Amino acid sequence: MKVPYELFIGLRYLKAKKKQRSISVNTLISIGGVTLGVMATIIVLSVMTGAQDYLRERILGIKSHVVVMEYGGNLKNYKVVMEKVKSRSHVISAAPFVLGQGMLTSETKAVGVLIRGIDPEMEKGVTELTKYMKEGRIEPLSEEGLIIGKELSRNLSAFPGDKLRLLSPFGTLTPMGLAPKIKELKVVGIFDSGMYEFDSNLAYVSLREAQKFFNFGGSVTGIDVKIDNIYKAKIVADDIAEFLGMPYFARDWMQMNRNLFSALKLEKIAMFIILILIIFVAAFNIISTLIMIVMEKNREIAILKSMGATNKAIMNVFMVQGIIIGITGTVLGIMSGYLVCYFLKTYQFISLPSDIYYGLTHLPVKMNVFDFLVVSASALVITLIATIYPSWQAARLDPIEPLRYE
């Protein structure tokens, strides 16, 4: 197999002048810079992807994939609507819910909460609440039963078996004025979702009790829907809304948590841009290495040009060197990044305080092929661009000057 002479000469120029069998220190530094940049970027992106997936899993453990509601008020004839929703493609199950605001009071404290009325049997089909139960069970949930979050339990000093009072601002009119509605409930379970927002502000009661307490009659707030592919939630939501028509509408989990996931996405992009600067620093090392090689090999370049080598061929000689450095550094960086991510994921030797990081006890890692490809492509493009100026300088070298005194 015939090797192009540009490649052959480029490989030879990567070696030190005095030690033909070892790669030059400058070349090693350049390769190390690319390796470090690629490795750091892959590790950070994998950790951020893992954190994003963890938060999504936690949110979808408490909330459904799609919510169907009615414009202008509560959803009537929800059983009929629920059957229609179940008939659509990708829909696995559906469950009604009632949502209202109230205040839970213990002997010493009072906390404003979001009350969610559920049917325990149906709820198991649309959320992972059963999985997050720390104490007690969600079924059977009697009309006097109450399930609260771990943080809410701490705030109220309430535990299974204790009784709390639920107050509603919308009470009954009496001769003395508007009296708040009060219902005594018994704590039958405590859940721990790992999300402080849910664990401190959310409480569950039976669907029938919520309908009675908030004067819903036979209607509900909406219908939770679980689908077979969370990434098709928007398509399914649009399909359900179009199928049901007015006055119904549907929202998917991405719309309901847009701010959080948009912030995570923006943060991931920002970190990618910041870390890619490491590769830019490595690119400057490549530029300086190639410039030094050009200065050192100016006589050899002049001889090549006098023998008929074109400017394009001279450029190719030095671009080959930069590309080899880039490819070597990128491959080593991918391998190193993968190994570090593998050990972080397998052995979990970096611990995190769970009360600060949404219940995370260790650094989350998820390796994404797309992230690996984007980082690799970016590194190769940057290193390729870095070779252009030194190669151009070598190509425009006047062969007469170096050979004048030979």
Secondary structure, 3 states (H helix, E strand, C coil): CCCCHHHHHHHHHCECCCCCCCECHHHHHHHHHHHHHHHHHHHHHHHHHHHHHHHHHHHHHHCCCEEEEECCECECCHHHHHHHHHCCCCEEEEEEEEEEEEEEECCCCEEEEEEEEECHHHHHHHCCHHHHEEEECCCCCCCCEEEEEHHHHHHHCCCCCCEEEEEEEEEEEECCEEEEEEEEEEEEEEECCCCHHHHHHEEEEEHHHHHHHCCCCCCECEEEEEECCHHHHHHHHHHHHHHHCCCEEEEEHHHHCHHHHHHHHHHHHHHHHHHHHHHHHHHHHHHHHHHHHHHHCHHHHHHHHHCCCCHHHHHHHHHHHHHHHHHHHHHHHHHHHHHHHHHHHHHCCCECCCCCCCCCCECCCCCCHHHHHHHHHHHHHHHHHHCHHHHHHHHCCCCHHHHCCC
